[in-house]
Structures are given as structure tokens and as C-alpha cells.
Amino acid sequence: MVGIGYDSHRFAEGRRLVLGGIEIDHPRGLDGYSDADVLTHAVIDAILGAAGGGDIGTLFPPEDERWRDADSIDLLRTAIGTIAGRVVNVDATVICEEPRLGPYKAQMEQVLGEATSGRVTVKATTNEGMGWIGRGEGIACVAVAQIEDD
């Protein structure tokens, strides 16, 4: 079974930038209810979609104070605990003008791979200066996940 996930967040002053469970050296973080890790959020939605398990907002409603400033890797582990089957593969593309993510991709893949117990590939691209991402207003991510029954 295959699912697709998407997430986006605006940059915000005074927050740390977390992508794929890794803190990235950058002057701005992302605005969100949890740690605003767009990569991990897209992965969660892809896995839940593959399992027919709804979406991240249904599983972790923003009005529930338990999830305020939550570590998204913990959310990912919780989401995986709700599905039948196992994660086989996750393929994710982070879209941003900055920061450059090349130095962090292997570590992101390792952290996400350990959390999912599946193969994870993280790619990064820019939006070639177009739109809100191109203007440096935030970061988006799209992810695809494959799960199979145990």
C-alpha cells in the first residue's frame, strides 16, 4: 500500500529549525504547533495514508495541548504504532531555498529510518525563486511511503 504526504510551514523568528528530527543551523525555525518538522510531518501523513489511517491532524489535533512543542520523531513513532503492517520505503523531497540540506541528508535518513524501521531517502530541491518558497518564506515537503502487511 502506498500513501502520499505533504506539509508546509512558514519561517518564524525565535524558533529552532528541525527537519527529519535533526536540528539545522539556521537563523529562523518554522512556525507550528509542535516542532514544525515539515519533513517528518509529511512522512507521517504518507504512512497514515498508506495504512488508511487518516492524517496527522486527526491523530494529533492541534487543539490538544499534549502535542504543543512535541518532538515530531515521537509523533512519527506514535503514528507507526497505530498502523497494521510495516514501513518498507519512504521517499521524501524537501523544497526550500535555504538552508542547503546536503550536509544533513544522511543523518535525516538515519533518524527517520530508525523511527520507521524502513528504508528512507531524503532529497532536497529549491523552487527556483518562484512563489512563497522561492521568496524564502518557508519550507514544504512531499513524501511517499510504502507499507506492507505483516
C-alpha positions as CSV (number, residue, x, y, z in Angstrom):
1,M,0.0,0.0,0.0
2,V,1.2,3.5,-0.9
3,G,0.5,6.9,0.6
4,I,1.4,10.5,-0.1
5,G,2.1,13.2,2.4
6,Y,2.6,16.9,2.2
7,D,3.3,19.6,4.7
8,S,4.5,23.2,4.7
9,H,5.3,25.8,7.4
10,R,6.3,29.4,7.4
11,F,9.6,30.5,8.8
12,A,9.5,32.2,12.3
13,E,12.0,34.1,14.3
14,G,13.0,32.7,17.7
15,R,12.4,29.0,16.8
16,R,14.9,26.3,16.1
17,L,14.8,24.6,12.7
18,V,14.1,20.9,12.8
19,L,13.9,18.7,9.7
20,G,13.8,14.9,9.8
21,G,14.5,15.0,13.6
22,I,17.7,16.9,13.1
23,E,18.3,20.4,14.3
24,I,19.6,22.5,11.4
25,D,21.9,25.5,11.9
26,H,19.7,28.4,10.6
27,P,18.7,31.8,12.0
28,R,15.0,31.0,11.7
29,G,12.9,28.0,12.5
30,L,9.4,27.0,11.4
31,D,6.2,28.1,12.9
32,G,3.9,25.4,14.1
33,Y,2.2,23.7,17.0
34,S,4.8,21.0,17.5
35,D,8.4,21.5,16.5
36,A,7.1,22.1,12.9
37,D,9.3,19.5,11.3
38,V,7.8,19.6,7.8
39,L,9.8,16.6,6.7
40,T,8.6,14.3,9.5
41,H,5.1,15.6,9.2
42,A,4.9,14.7,5.5
43,V,6.3,11.3,6.3
44,I,3.7,10.8,9.0
45,D,0.9,11.7,6.5
46,A,2.3,9.4,3.8
47,I,2.5,6.5,6.3
48,L,-1.0,7.1,7.6
49,G,-2.3,7.5,4.1
50,A,-0.8,4.1,3.0
51,A,-2.4,2.5,6.1
52,G,-5.8,4.2,5.6
53,G,-5.3,5.8,9.0
54,G,-6.3,9.4,8.3
55,D,-3.9,12.2,8.7
56,I,-1.6,13.9,11.1
57,G,-4.2,16.5,12.2
58,T,-6.7,13.8,13.0
59,L,-4.2,11.7,15.0
60,F,-2.6,14.8,16.7
61,P,-5.2,17.6,16.8
62,P,-3.6,21.0,17.3
63,E,-6.2,21.9,20.0
64,D,-4.8,19.0,22.1
65,E,-2.2,20.5,24.5
66,R,-0.4,17.2,24.7
67,W,1.1,17.9,21.2
68,R,2.3,21.5,21.8
69,D,6.0,21.7,21.1
70,A,6.1,17.9,20.6
71,D,9.1,16.2,19.0
72,S,7.9,15.1,15.6
73,I,10.0,11.9,15.7
74,D,8.0,10.9,18.8
75,L,4.8,11.7,16.8
76,L,6.1,9.5,14.0
77,R,6.7,6.6,16.3
78,T,3.3,7.0,17.8
79,A,1.7,7.1,14.3
80,I,3.5,3.9,13.3
81,G,2.2,2.2,16.4
82,T,-1.4,2.8,15.1
83,I,-0.9,1.1,11.8
84,A,-1.0,-2.6,10.8
85,G,1.9,-3.7,8.7
86,R,5.4,-2.4,8.3
87,V,7.0,0.5,6.6
88,V,9.0,-0.7,3.6
89,N,10.1,2.5,2.0
90,V,9.8,6.3,2.4
91,D,10.9,8.8,-0.3
92,A,10.7,12.5,0.6
93,T,11.6,15.7,-1.1
94,V,12.1,18.9,0.9
95,I,11.5,22.1,-1.0
96,C,13.3,25.2,0.2
97,E,15.6,28.0,-1.0
98,E,17.5,27.9,2.3
99,P,19.2,26.4,4.1
100,R,21.2,24.0,1.9
101,L,20.4,20.5,3.2
102,G,23.1,18.4,1.6
103,P,25.2,18.1,4.7
104,Y,22.2,16.9,6.8
105,K,20.5,14.4,4.5
106,A,22.3,11.2,5.6
107,Q,21.6,12.0,9.2
108,M,18.0,12.7,8.5
109,E,17.7,9.4,6.6
110,Q,19.3,7.6,9.6
111,V,16.9,9.1,12.2
112,L,13.8,8.6,10.0
113,G,15.0,5.1,9.1
114,E,15.4,4.2,12.7
115,A,12.0,5.6,13.6
116,T,10.2,3.8,10.8
117,S,12.3,0.6,10.6
118,G,12.2,1.1,6.8
119,R,14.4,2.4,4.0
120,V,14.2,6.2,3.8
121,T,15.5,8.5,1.1
122,V,15.6,12.3,1.7
123,K,16.1,14.6,-1.3
124,A,16.2,18.4,-1.4
125,T,15.4,20.9,-4.1
126,T,14.7,24.6,-4.5
127,N,11.7,26.3,-6.0
128,E,14.0,28.3,-8.4
129,G,13.0,31.5,-6.7
130,M,9.3,31.1,-7.5
131,G,6.3,31.6,-5.2
132,W,6.3,31.7,-1.4
133,I,9.0,29.1,-1.1
134,G,11.2,30.9,-3.7
135,R,10.8,34.1,-1.7
136,G,12.2,32.3,1.4
137,E,9.0,32.5,3.4
138,G,9.0,28.8,4.4
139,I,9.7,25.2,3.6
140,A,7.5,22.4,2.1
141,C,7.9,18.7,1.8
142,V,6.2,15.9,-0.1
143,A,6.7,12.3,0.9
144,V,5.6,8.9,-0.4
145,A,5.5,5.8,1.8
146,Q,5.0,2.1,1.1
147,I,3.8,-0.2,3.8
148,E,3.0,-3.9,3.6
149,D,1.0,-6.2,5.7
150,D,3.0,-8.2,8.3
